[in-house]
């Protein structure tokens, strides 16, 4: 469980930090995310469904099937991200996002040019 904790979100290569207002993975999370300019070279799914609002900045989303980008700007309309959406998000400058996340599933996926597709579980451990 996390309460009012500032830390990196998405692993060591991630360009995203978050202020976790509360995180109880079996129930939900509320996190204020700061995306640094750019993106890491990995498509990914999530362990959770999310409903988010871009507060400041710009995000471009690319799907693994090469469609995109879909651009997200500050708006009252939320960005809904189902856990199975295989995507990569690129921040144009610094972008702030408020995100409400649902309960975590045990696995999610990443795909990189170097490694192909692989499954991860809690602690970003690779699933054999």
C-alpha positions in Angstrom: 0.0 0.0 0.0 1.2 3.5 -0.8 0.0 6.8 0.6 1.4 10.1 -0.5 4.5 8.6 -2.0 6.5 10.2 -4.9 8.3 7.7 -7.0 9.0 6.4 -10.5 6.1 4.7 -12.2 6.6 2.0 -14.8 10.0 0.6 -14.1 13.6 1.9 -14.2 13.5 3.0 -17.9 10.3 4.9 -17.5 10.1 8.6 -18.0 7.1 8.9 -15.7 7.0 9.8 -12.0 3.9 9.7 -9.8 2.6 11.1 -6.6 0.6 8.2 -5.3 -2.2 9.7 -3.3 -3.2 6.2 -2.5 -2.5 2.8 -4.0 -4.1 -0.5 -2.8 -3.4 -2.7 -5.8 -6.2 -5.2 -5.0 -8.7 -2.3 -4.9 -7.7 0.9 -6.7 -5.1 3.7 -7.1 -5.2 7.5 -7.4 -2.0 9.0 -8.8 -0.8 12.3 -10.1 1.6 11.5 -13.0 4.4 13.6 -14.4 5.5 12.4 -17.9 8.9 13.8 -18.9 9.4 14.7 -22.6 9.6 11.7 -24.9 9.0 8.0 -24.3 10.9 4.8 -23.6 11.2 2.3 -26.5 8.5 -0.1 -25.4 4.9 -0.9 -26.1 3.0 -2.1 -23.1 -0.4 -3.1 -21.6 -1.3 -2.4 -18.0 -2.2 -4.5 -15.0 -5.2 -2.3 -14.5 -7.9 -0.3 -16.2 -7.5 3.4 -15.9 -9.6 6.6 -16.3 -7.3 9.7 -16.5 -7.4 13.4 -17.2 -4.6 15.3 -18.9 -4.2 18.4 -16.7 -1.4 20.1 -18.5 0.7 19.2 -21.6 0.2 16.8 -24.4 0.4 13.0 -24.9 0.5 11.2 -28.2 -0.6 7.5 -28.0 0.5 4.9 -30.5 -1.0 1.4 -30.7 1.2 -1.6 -31.3 -0.5 -2.2 -34.7 1.1 1.1 -35.8 -2.1 3.1 -35.7 -2.0 6.6 -34.2 -1.2 8.9 -32.9 -4.2 9.8 -30.8 -3.4 13.1 -29.2 -4.6 13.9 -25.7 -4.7 17.5 -24.4 -6.1 19.0 -21.2 -9.9 18.4 -21.3 -12.8 17.6 -19.0 -13.2 14.4 -21.1 -11.3 11.5 -19.6 -8.9 9.2 -21.3 -10.1 5.6 -20.8 -7.4 3.0 -21.0 -8.4 -0.6 -20.7 -5.8 -2.9 -19.3 -5.4 -4.8 -22.6 -4.6 -1.8 -24.8 -1.1 -2.4 -26.2 0.3 1.1 -26.6 3.2 3.5 -26.2 2.7 7.1 -24.9 4.9 10.0 -26.0 4.9 13.2 -24.0 5.5 16.4 -25.8 7.3 18.4 -23.1 6.3 17.8 -19.5 2.7 16.5 -19.1 0.7 16.1 -15.9 -2.1 13.6 -15.6 -4.5 12.6 -12.8 -5.3 8.9 -13.0 -7.7 6.6 -11.3 -6.7 3.0 -11.6 -8.7 -0.1 -11.0 -7.5 -3.3 -9.3 -4.4 -5.0 -10.6 -4.3 -8.2 -12.5 -1.3 -10.5 -12.0 0.2 -10.0 -15.5 0.7 -7.5 -18.2 2.9 -7.3 -21.4 5.7 -5.3 -22.9 7.1 -5.4 -26.4 10.5 -4.0 -27.5 12.3 -4.2 -30.7 15.2 -5.9 -29.0 13.3 -8.5 -27.0 9.9 -9.0 -28.6 6.9 -9.5 -26.4 7.1 -10.8 -22.8 4.9 -11.0 -19.8 5.5 -9.2 -16.5 4.1 -9.6 -13.0 4.3 -7.7 -9.7 7.7 -6.2 -9.1 8.2 -6.1 -12.9 9.4 -9.7 -12.7 9.3 -11.5 -16.1 6.9 -14.5 -16.3 8.5 -17.6 -17.8 
